[in-house]
Amino acid sequence: MIARMEASREIPADWRADFEAASRRSLPLRLRYAFIHTYKPGLDDGTFRTFDTLAEYRDWCERNLPSWLGYGRV
């Protein structure tokens, strides 16, 4: 039982190699790789939006954003 628990705690060799490679990179390069920009249709298309009420905001989200972004009503 203990041997199985120890084996499950081991870090896979490919994960360790990735971590060690990342630790050798400069901080600016690590930060550049840390954030991945994903285009979000509707949200990334305008500079800003304002709404007088939460109901207006929710209506705008339902009309303009794809459901996979998660801004729709449940």
C-alpha positions as semicolon CSV with decimal commas, in nm:
position;residue;x (nm);y (nm);z (nm)
1;M;0,000;0,000;0,000
2;I;0,276;0,246;0,096
3;A;0,476;0,166;-0,219
4;R;0,171;0,247;-0,432
5;M;0,122;0,578;-0,247
6;E;0,490;0,668;-0,302
7;A;0,462;0,589;-0,674
8;S;0,158;0,816;-0,709
9;R;0,355;1,107;-0,556
10;E;0,639;1,084;-0,807
11;I;0,658;1,362;-1,061
12;P;0,660;1,232;-1,420
13;A;0,997;1,278;-1,591
14;D;0,854;1,490;-1,874
15;W;0,689;1,726;-1,623
16;R;1,015;1,761;-1,433
17;A;1,206;1,832;-1,757
18;D;0,951;2,099;-1,855
19;F;0,975;2,260;-1,511
20;E;1,355;2,262;-1,517
21;A;1,360;2,413;-1,866
22;A;1,114;2,682;-1,758
23;S;1,320;2,764;-1,449
24;R;1,621;2,844;-1,670
25;R;1,428;3,102;-1,875
26;S;1,452;3,473;-1,795
27;L;1,166;3,631;-1,600
28;P;1,042;3,843;-1,895
29;L;1,029;3,532;-2,114
30;R;0,852;3,332;-1,844
31;L;0,592;3,608;-1,809
32;R;0,546;3,621;-2,187
33;Y;0,471;3,247;-2,192
34;A;0,250;3,265;-1,882
35;F;-0,039;3,454;-2,041
36;I;-0,216;3,329;-2,351
37;H;-0,449;3,573;-2,524
38;T;-0,767;3,416;-2,652
39;Y;-0,990;3,626;-2,875
40;K;-1,333;3,660;-2,717
41;P;-1,592;3,764;-2,978
42;G;-1,807;4,052;-2,861
43;L;-1,591;4,134;-2,560
44;D;-1,272;4,214;-2,750
45;D;-1,447;4,403;-3,029
46;G;-1,517;4,731;-2,847
47;T;-1,308;4,959;-2,630
48;F;-1,568;4,987;-2,353
49;R;-1,939;4,962;-2,282
50;T;-2,166;5,111;-2,020
51;F;-2,509;5,001;-1,907
52;D;-2,760;5,179;-1,687
53;T;-2,900;4,861;-1,542
54;L;-2,793;4,504;-1,488
55;A;-3,088;4,395;-1,702
56;E;-2,948;4,594;-1,998
57;Y;-2,608;4,432;-1,946
58;R;-2,759;4,083;-1,936
59;D;-2,965;4,149;-2,248
60;W;-2,654;4,275;-2,431
61;C;-2,461;3,963;-2,327
62;E;-2,734;3,732;-2,454
63;R;-2,757;3,913;-2,788
64;N;-2,386;3,967;-2,854
65;L;-2,179;3,697;-2,686
66;P;-2,145;3,329;-2,776
67;S;-2,277;3,089;-2,514
68;W;-1,936;2,923;-2,465
69;L;-1,806;3,238;-2,295
70;G;-2,046;3,171;-2,009
71;Y;-2,212;3,512;-1,980
72;G;-2,564;3,386;-2,052
73;R;-2,839;3,324;-1,801
74;V;-2,872;2,980;-1,653
